[in-house]
């Protein structure tokens, strides 16, 4: 794999972020998975771009992925007992089909894990689609532990995963 450039996206790149997310949505639908089968949350993406927490990934000058990494712990999922401030959180990670199968997602998760460690956070966390078992296996294969599934009727996401921010260490809770 060639070198990747990961940088904060700009507000004028909203269309690029949306296109990457829509590409992932289309691919998921083609596999019979109902994840992300709605328009991207434009206002949330704009806010993330403005805050510098929505990143674009480039290879040879072409955008191939996006990831949002911030300290927002969704209070419907992450409770005070989880110590929400001890983690960074991944949201809306998507890779273009042209980059699929080349380990880009894993590199992004490693990058986000290093970012969490640099910020003194103990964990990298995310919430995944509750019924996408293939995605659950992907995250487990990337060193994440499934903590629990929060089953809220108004939320399709809710499979809560985390991994230590210091790779190669085993932190027990």
Buried (B, 14 or more C-beta within 10 A) or exposed (E): EEEBEBEEBBEEBBEBBBBBBBBBBEBBEEEEBEBBEEEBBEEBBBEBBEEEBBBBBBBEEEBBBBBBBBBBBBEEBBEEEBEBEBBBBBBBBBBBEEBBEBEBBEBBBBBBBBBBBEEEBBBBBBBBBBBBEEBBEBBEEBBBEEBEBBEEEEBBBBBBBBBBBBEEEEEEE
